[in-house]
Amino acid sequence: MLLDGGKVECVNKVTFTNCGLLAVSDVPSRFTCKNLFIRGSSRFSGKSLVVERVSGGLLHVDGELYVDEGAKLIVNLGILEGSGFLNITYDATMDLEQGPPGSERRWFL
C-alpha cells in the first residue's frame, strides 16, 4: 500500500501477507488500526510513515516484519505475540506505551 500523506484508520483488523506500507513522500503519513496481523514477509518503510496499533489491540507476527529506516511503529498497551521476527532497522523506532500498574502485557516474540 502506497501512502502519500494523510491518515488511514482501520477500526478492527488488518492482515499484511507478503506486503506492507510505503510512504512515498516527505508528507506525514499515518496508518492506525486496532489489531495488526503479519503473515509472510512484510515491510513498513518511508521516513514520514507512522504505523500505530491502538491501545488494547493485538500485534501478531507469524512471519517477518521489517520496519525500515525512518519509519515509526507505535505499539500501545495491548498484546504483542506470534512466532515470527520483528526487525527494527537502524534509525527506525518502536514506541511502547507504559501501562498503569497491574496492566496485562504479554510478549511472545
C-alpha positions as CSV (number, residue, x, y, z in Angstrom):
1,M,0.0,0.0,0.0
2,L,1.5,3.4,-1.0
3,L,0.7,6.3,1.2
4,D,1.3,10.0,0.2
5,G,0.3,11.9,3.3
6,G,-2.9,11.8,5.3
7,K,-4.3,9.2,7.7
8,V,-5.7,5.7,7.1
9,E,-7.7,4.4,10.0
10,C,-8.9,0.8,10.3
11,V,-11.4,0.1,13.1
12,N,-10.8,-3.6,13.7
13,K,-8.3,-5.9,12.0
14,V,-5.7,-5.6,9.2
15,T,-3.6,-8.5,7.9
16,F,-0.4,-8.0,5.9
17,T,0.7,-11.1,3.9
18,N,4.0,-10.6,2.0
19,C,3.3,-6.9,1.5
20,G,3.4,-3.7,3.5
21,L,3.2,0.1,3.7
22,L,5.4,2.6,1.9
23,A,5.3,6.4,2.5
24,V,6.2,7.8,-0.9
25,S,6.9,11.4,0.0
26,D,8.0,13.5,3.0
27,V,4.4,14.4,3.8
28,P,3.5,12.8,7.2
29,S,1.5,9.5,6.6
30,R,-0.2,7.7,9.4
31,F,-1.7,4.2,9.4
32,T,-3.8,3.3,12.5
33,C,-5.6,0.0,13.4
34,K,-6.7,-2.0,16.4
35,N,-5.4,-5.5,15.6
36,L,-2.5,-6.0,13.2
37,F,-1.5,-9.4,11.9
38,I,1.7,-10.1,9.9
39,R,2.0,-13.2,7.7
40,G,4.9,-14.0,5.5
41,S,7.5,-11.2,4.9
42,S,6.1,-7.6,5.3
43,R,7.7,-4.2,5.4
44,F,6.9,-0.7,6.7
45,S,9.1,1.9,5.1
46,G,9.3,5.6,4.4
47,K,10.7,8.3,6.6
48,S,7.3,10.0,7.0
49,L,5.5,6.8,7.9
50,V,3.9,6.2,11.4
51,V,2.1,2.9,12.0
52,E,0.2,2.8,15.2
53,R,-1.6,-0.1,16.9
54,V,-4.2,1.5,19.1
55,S,-4.4,0.8,22.8
56,G,-5.8,-2.6,23.8
57,G,-5.2,-4.2,20.4
58,L,-3.1,-7.1,19.2
59,L,0.1,-7.2,17.2
60,H,0.6,-10.8,16.0
61,V,3.7,-11.6,13.9
62,D,3.8,-15.1,12.4
63,G,6.2,-14.1,9.6
64,E,8.8,-11.4,9.5
65,L,8.0,-7.7,9.9
66,Y,10.7,-5.2,8.8
67,V,10.5,-1.6,10.0
68,D,12.8,0.4,7.7
69,E,15.0,3.5,8.4
70,G,12.9,6.5,9.5
71,A,9.6,4.7,9.9
72,K,8.0,4.6,13.3
73,L,6.0,1.7,14.8
74,I,3.9,2.6,17.9
75,V,2.7,-0.4,19.9
76,N,0.4,0.9,22.5
77,L,-0.7,-1.1,25.6
78,G,-2.1,-4.4,24.5
79,I,-0.7,-7.8,23.4
80,L,2.4,-8.5,21.2
81,E,2.6,-12.2,20.2
82,G,3.5,-14.7,17.5
83,S,6.3,-17.0,16.4
84,G,7.9,-14.7,13.9
85,F,10.5,-11.9,13.8
86,L,10.3,-8.2,14.3
87,N,13.2,-6.5,12.6
88,I,13.7,-2.8,13.5
89,T,16.2,-1.4,11.1
90,Y,18.8,1.3,12.1
91,D,17.2,4.7,12.6
92,A,13.6,3.2,12.7
93,T,11.8,3.5,16.0
94,M,9.3,1.4,18.0
95,D,7.5,3.1,20.9
96,L,5.9,1.1,23.7
97,E,3.3,2.8,25.9
98,Q,3.8,2.4,29.6
99,G,0.6,1.0,31.2
100,P,-0.7,1.6,34.7
101,P,0.5,-0.8,37.4
102,G,-1.1,-4.2,37.1
103,S,-1.7,-3.8,33.4
104,E,-1.7,-7.0,31.4
105,R,1.1,-7.3,28.8
106,R,2.2,-10.4,27.1
107,W,5.4,-10.7,24.9
108,F,6.0,-13.8,23.0
109,L,8.3,-12.9,20.1
